[in-house]
Amino acid sequence: MPVDRNRPAKYEVGDTVRLKATRQPAKVLEVRRAEFIPDYVYKLRILAEPPARPYNLSVPEHDLTDYED
């Protein structure tokens, strides 16, 4: 499947998304082009429930899904 290098990022800074693997909600902090994979990479703040603490994580776009309640 060819990569469209001109397409915009799916999510923007401030958007709330979910990690596909764990379904955890996260807030997008930064969006950038990946160096080694043909995708966008998002720096996220994982919105963990207490007693866990929120933490930051960088993931490629294909590991994210839209946030739905």
Contacts in CASP RR format, 6 or more apart in sequence:
PFRMAT RR
TARGET T0000
AUTHOR 0000-0000-0000
METHOD contacts of the structure
MODEL  1
MPVDRNRPAKYEVGDTVRLKATRQPAKVLEVRRAEFIPDYVYKLRILAEP
PARPYNLSVPEHDLTDYED
3 38 0 8 1.000
3 39 0 8 1.000
5 38 0 8 1.000
9 31 0 8 1.000
9 40 0 8 1.000
9 42 0 8 1.000
9 61 0 8 1.000
10 40 0 8 1.000
10 61 0 8 1.000
10 64 0 8 1.000
11 17 0 8 1.000
11 28 0 8 1.000
11 31 0 8 1.000
11 42 0 8 1.000
11 61 0 8 1.000
11 64 0 8 1.000
12 28 0 8 1.000
12 31 0 8 1.000
13 28 0 8 1.000
13 29 0 8 1.000
13 30 0 8 1.000
13 31 0 8 1.000
14 27 0 8 1.000
14 28 0 8 1.000
14 29 0 8 1.000
15 27 0 8 1.000
15 28 0 8 1.000
15 67 0 8 1.000
16 25 0 8 1.000
16 26 0 8 1.000
16 27 0 8 1.000
16 28 0 8 1.000
16 47 0 8 1.000
16 67 0 8 1.000
17 25 0 8 1.000
17 26 0 8 1.000
17 28 0 8 1.000
17 42 0 8 1.000
17 44 0 8 1.000
17 64 0 8 1.000
17 65 0 8 1.000
17 66 0 8 1.000
17 67 0 8 1.000
18 24 0 8 1.000
18 25 0 8 1.000
18 26 0 8 1.000
18 64 0 8 1.000
18 65 0 8 1.000
18 66 0 8 1.000
18 67 0 8 1.000
18 68 0 8 1.000
19 26 0 8 1.000
19 44 0 8 1.000
19 46 0 8 1.000
19 59 0 8 1.000
19 63 0 8 1.000
19 64 0 8 1.000
19 65 0 8 1.000
20 63 0 8 1.000
20 64 0 8 1.000
20 65 0 8 1.000
21 63 0 8 1.000
24 46 0 8 1.000
24 47 0 8 1.000
24 48 0 8 1.000
25 46 0 8 1.000
25 47 0 8 1.000
25 67 0 8 1.000
26 44 0 8 1.000
26 45 0 8 1.000
26 46 0 8 1.000
26 47 0 8 1.000
26 57 0 8 1.000
26 64 0 8 1.000
27 44 0 8 1.000
27 45 0 8 1.000
27 47 0 8 1.000
28 42 0 8 1.000
28 43 0 8 1.000
28 44 0 8 1.000
29 42 0 8 1.000
29 43 0 8 1.000
29 44 0 8 1.000
29 45 0 8 1.000
29 56 0 8 1.000
30 42 0 8 1.000
30 43 0 8 1.000
31 40 0 8 1.000
31 41 0 8 1.000
31 42 0 8 1.000
31 43 0 8 1.000
32 40 0 8 1.000
32 41 0 8 1.000
32 43 0 8 1.000
33 40 0 8 1.000
33 41 0 8 1.000
34 40 0 8 1.000
34 41 0 8 1.000
34 60 0 8 1.000
37 60 0 8 1.000
39 60 0 8 1.000
39 61 0 8 1.000
39 62 0 8 1.000
40 60 0 8 1.000
40 61 0 8 1.000
41 58 0 8 1.000
41 59 0 8 1.000
41 60 0 8 1.000
41 61 0 8 1.000
42 58 0 8 1.000
42 59 0 8 1.000
42 60 0 8 1.000
42 61 0 8 1.000
42 64 0 8 1.000
43 56 0 8 1.000
43 57 0 8 1.000
43 58 0 8 1.000
44 56 0 8 1.000
44 57 0 8 1.000
44 58 0 8 1.000
44 59 0 8 1.000
45 54 0 8 1.000
45 55 0 8 1.000
45 56 0 8 1.000
46 54 0 8 1.000
46 55 0 8 1.000
46 56 0 8 1.000
46 57 0 8 1.000
47 54 0 8 1.000
48 54 0 8 1.000
48 55 0 8 1.000
END
